[in-house]
């Protein structure tokens, strides 16, 4: 152990001969800090030290368990949408809160564990320090570095405390796994696995293999008749097939416009309406929010996410906001029993711009129901749509 003058700044050689603790104390002294108490909190390997170590490790293990619970819930929970009338709705409703609780607990326990190291493991120190201005001198930086390293040494984290290190590693690893799970999880399911019948290319409005047309239903599953809608109103409808109410691309807005209201019909979509009834996809062509705020007087429907507006009187083309494509129109009619049906699936992509990159062509060729659409050309304003017989 070397000795150091209490007031002079030691030379580089003198500092090279000092122990880590001496450098730490020197740094304190030169900064005008008086270390009233400084040293390990417990005797090495004493029962008190082991008890403190277990108490800290407990928080890290709790953090790791919470992160594991988050991962299991994210991967295994039956989180598919359940409508409000279902007896399993609570399962769906619990999914997001459980993710929040477990991830929050993992972060909280890790934080408490780190704070516990400072309170229970790090060296006990009572110091009185004078404030100073300006940058630190070279000897200050060196002694501060030594002080930090000495603190680390005295915690024993470098050489001992296997339980603490393992539990900290477990907590950090669990939290890191939970953080990367969400972005990676979405890549595991292969949307192309069903080829031309992939849900990316068809919607539940597609008629059944035997030609049965899909009825329009309300959210509770009841079929829709023309008399269910008042003039000037809008109803959100779903395909009347299993899973139709929960499919992400199936929600449709059914409008009943005023009789003789001037309407433009997009080229190739004559007869898609049933009299004054028009059905358009509810999925915004910008980034897929549900469009639903309808102003009857102007015939405009608004997307609340980024304020795109679509003119229902003009083929649902965008007239304001970031959306660039019209809302796809669903061809509708009424069956023998007086219920609305979809005559066939949409003839253009539903939702945002993912589709535009394909231009109607897929890795296996052009899909029969998703062909490139010509730029819409509208007939002169004021032309009424053709009525279905
Ligand atoms: S998602 Fe509708 S405007 Fe952006």
Boltz pocket constraint, residues with backbone or C-beta under 6 A from the ligand:
constraints:
  - pocket:
      binder: B
      contacts: [[A, 284], [A, 285], [A, 286], [A, 287], [A, 288], [A, 289], [A, 303], [A, 304], [A, 305], [A, 306], [A, 307], [A, 308], [A, 321], [A, 322], [A, 323]]
      max_distance: 6.0
